[in-house]
Amino acid sequence: MGRIQQEFGDRGLTVVAVNTAPFSSLEDWKEYWKSKDAADVTWATDTTGELVQQFRVYSLGTTVIIDREGRIAFRDDVATPYEILESQVEPLL
C-alpha cells in the first residue's frame, strides 16, 4: 500500500486503509501494516459496517480502486500484487 501511495500520490492518488474488524483497534491495525511498510497511507475504521456493505468486503485484503467520478474501477478480494495495482491505477490518473 505504501509503495503505490509513494509512486502515485503526487498525481492525485490517495490510499485509504480501512480497518473493518470491530475487535481490532485502529492503532493495532496501523501497527500491523506499518510492519509491512505501509505507513504513509490514510487510516480509517469502519465502525458501523457501512463500507463493508457498500463495497461488498468479505475477506481480509480486499482491494477496491475508485476512480475520480466515484465509480469502482477495480476490485480484488485478495491482497493485490503491486504490479496489478500499478497497471490499474496508472490509467486512472
FINURO-310484 format. One line per 5 residues: their letters; for each residue x, y, z of N, C-alpha, C. Coordinates in pm, whole numbers, padded with zeros to 5 digits, always signed. Layout:
N
A) X:Y:Z:X:Y:Z:X:Y:Z; ...;
This chain:
93
MGRIQ) +00082:-00119:+00000:+00000:+00000:+00000:+00086:+00125:+00000; +00185:+00127:+00083:+00270:+00244:+00093:+00344:+00274:-00036; +00390:+00170:-00102:+00467:+00190:-00226:+00381:+00254:-00334; +00258:+00210:-00347:+00171:+00266:-00451:+00137:+00411:-00418; +00121:+00442:-00289:+00096:+00580:-00246:+00217:+00668:-00277;
QEFGD) +00336:+00617:-00250:+00458:+00693:-00277:+00474:+00721:-00426; +00444:+00622:-00506:+00465:+00638:-00651:+00364:+00731:-00716; +00239:+00725:-00675:+00135:+00798:-00745:+00068:+00908:-00663; +00108:+00929:-00540:+00047:+01030:-00455:+00053:+01169:-00512; +00163:+01204:-00576:+00177:+01338:-00632:+00092:+01358:-00758;
RGLTV) +00031:+01250:-00807:-00058:+01259:-00924:-00205:+01249:-00883; -00231:+01252:-00753:-00369:+01256:-00707:-00420:+01130:-00640; -00339:+01028:-00631:-00383:+00903:-00568:-00381:+00918:-00416; -00486:+00872:-00352:-00490:+00862:-00207:-00525:+00719:-00171; -00439:+00654:-00096:-00466:+00519:-00048:-00528:+00531:+00091;
VAVNT) -00643:+00468:+00108:-00710:+00465:+00237:-00719:+00319:+00280; -00656:+00289:+00393:-00661:+00154:+00450:-00771:+00155:+00556; -00870:+00069:+00539:-00985:+00068:+00629:-00983:-00058:+00713; -00983:-00036:+00844:-00995:-00147:+00939:-01142:-00183:+00947; -01177:-00305:+00909:-01316:-00349:+00911:-01344:-00446:+01025;
APFSS) -01245:-00472:+01106:-01260:-00568:+01217:-01295:-00492:+01345; -01418:-00507:+01395:-01458:-00431:+01513:-01380:-00468:+01639; -01317:-00583:+01640:-01242:-00629:+01756:-01097:-00580:+01756; -01055:-00514:+01649:-00918:-00467:+01636:-00917:-00314:+01639; -00836:-00257:+01728:-00830:-00112:+01736:-00757:-00055:+01614;
LEDWK) -00783:+00071:+01586:-00716:+00138:+01475:-00565:+00139:+01498; -00521:+00159:+01621:-00377:+00160:+01650:-00314:+00024:+01621; -00380:-00085:+01660:-00329:-00219:+01630:-00321:-00241:+01478; -00425:-00196:+01408:-00431:-00208:+01262:-00315:-00134:+01197; -00292:-00010:+01242:-00184:+00070:+01187:-00048:+00006:+01214;
EYWKS) -00028:-00042:+01335:+00100:-00104:+01369:+00127:-00227:+01283; +00024:-00307:+01260:+00041:-00426:+01175:+00086:-00384:+01036; +00018:-00289:+00973:+00052:-00250:+00838:+00182:-00173:+00831; +00217:-00100:+00933:+00347:-00033:+00936:+00459:-00137:+00931; +00436:-00252:+00993:+00536:-00359:+00989:+00551:-00416:+00849;
KDAAD) +00454:-00387:+00762:+00458:-00432:+00621:+00496:-00317:+00527; +00556:-00210:+00582:+00599:-00093:+00505:+00484:-00016:+00442; +00374:-00008:+00510:+00259:+00068:+00460:+00223:+00179:+00556; +00321:+00258:+00593:+00300:+00359:+00696:+00245:+00491:+00643; +00259:+00519:+00517:+00225:+00654:+00468:+00092:+00659:+00393;
VTWAT) -00008:+00589:+00444:-00140:+00592:+00385:-00237:+00655:+00484; -00359:+00682:+00439:-00462:+00735:+00526:-00533:+00618:+00593; -00556:+00631:+00723:-00614:+00522:+00802:-00755:+00554:+00845; -00842:+00454:+00846:-00980:+00471:+00890:-01032:+00341:+00948; -01138:+00352:+01028:-01205:+00234:+01083:-01352:+00242:+01044;
DTTGE) -01404:+00132:+00996:-01546:+00122:+00960:-01621:+00067:+01081; -01656:+00154:+01172:-01718:+00110:+01298:-01863:+00066:+01279; -01929:+00112:+01174:-02070:+00079:+01153:-02091:-00036:+01055; -01988:-00073:+00980:-02001:-00176:+00879:-02056:-00124:+00747; -02074:+00007:+00738:-02130:+00067:+00617:-02042:+00044:+00494;
LVQQF) -01911:+00064:+00509:-01821:+00042:+00395:-01815:-00104:+00356; -01816:-00191:+00455:-01816:-00335:+00428:-01934:-00371:+00339; -02050:-00319:+00371:-02170:-00347:+00292:-02165:-00278:+00156; -02130:-00151:+00155:-02130:-00074:+00030:-02035:-00132:-00074; -01917:-00176:-00030:-01816:-00226:-00123:-01804:-00378:-00122;
RVYSL) -01898:-00445:-00055:-01903:-00593:-00051:-01767:-00652:-00013; -01717:-00610:+00101:-01588:-00659:+00151:-01615:-00783:+00237; -01572:-00897:+00187:-01596:-01023:+00257:-01469:-01093:+00301; -01355:-01037:+00264:-01230:-01104:+00302:-01122:-01000:+00333; -01030:-01040:+00418:-00916:-00956:+00452:-00831:-00936:+00328;
GTTVI) -00787:-00814:+00306:-00703:-00785:+00191:-00780:-00741:+00068; -00911:-00722:+00080:-00989:-00676:-00035:-00937:-00541:-00083; -00921:-00529:-00212:-00875:-00406:-00274:-00987:-00349:-00360; -01016:-00222:-00339:-01115:-00152:-00422:-01050:-00024:-00470; -01050:-00003:-00601:-00998:+00120:-00659:-01117:+00198:-00712;
IDREG) -01129:+00322:-00664:-01240:+00408:-00703:-01184:+00519:-00790; -01247:+00541:-00905:-01198:+00645:-00996:-01242:+00784:-00951; -01201:+00884:-01026:-01230:+01024:-00989:-01379:+01057:-00989; -01459:+00977:-01057:-01604:+01000:-01059:-01675:+00921:-00949; -01599:+00849:-00867:-01658:+00774:-00757:-01706:+00635:-00793;
RIAFR) -01670:+00588:-00911:-01710:+00454:-00955:-01601:+00353:-00922; -01641:+00231:-00895:-01544:+00124:-00872:-01481:+00090:-01006; -01349:+00111:-01015:-01275:+00084:-01138:-01208:-00053:-01134; -01186:-00104:-01013:-01119:-00234:-00995:-01151:-00286:-00856; -01167:-00416:-00847:-01180:-00478:-00715:-01115:-00616:-00720;
DDVAT) -01062:-00655:-00607:-00995:-00784:-00593:-01020:-00829:-00449; -01057:-00951:-00431:-01090:-01000:-00296:-00973:-01063:-00223; -00854:-01035:-00271:-00731:-01080:-00204:-00633:-00963:-00203; -00525:-00979:-00132:-00420:-00876:-00134:-00364:-00871:-00276; -00382:-00759:-00341:-00346:-00745:-00482:-00197:-00717:-00498;
PYEIL) -00129:-00793:-00583:+00014:-00767:-00607:+00037:-00626:-00661; +00151:-00569:-00628:+00186:-00433:-00668:+00174:-00412:-00818; +00222:-00504:-00897:+00222:-00488:-01042:+00080:-00471:-01096; -00014:-00543:-01037:-00154:-00530:-01080:-00209:-00396:-01036; -00180:-00356:-00910:-00224:-00225:-00863:-00174:-00115:-00957;
ESQVE) -00047:-00120:-00987:+00014:-00020:-01073:-00055:-00014:-01209; -00081:-00129:-01269:-00145:-00132:-01402:-00288:-00082:-01398; -00355:-00094:-01284:-00493:-00048:-01272:-00501:+00100:-01236; -00407:+00148:-01156:-00409:+00287:-01109:-00361:+00384:-01216; -00253:+00353:-01282:-00190:+00448:-01374:-00286:+00507:-01478;
PLL) -00370:+00427:-01544:-00459:+00486:-01645:-00567:+00578:-01585; -00592:+00568:-01455:-00696:+00649:-01392:-00648:+00787:-01352; -00517:+00807:-01349:-00464:+00935:-01301:-00444:+01036:-01412;
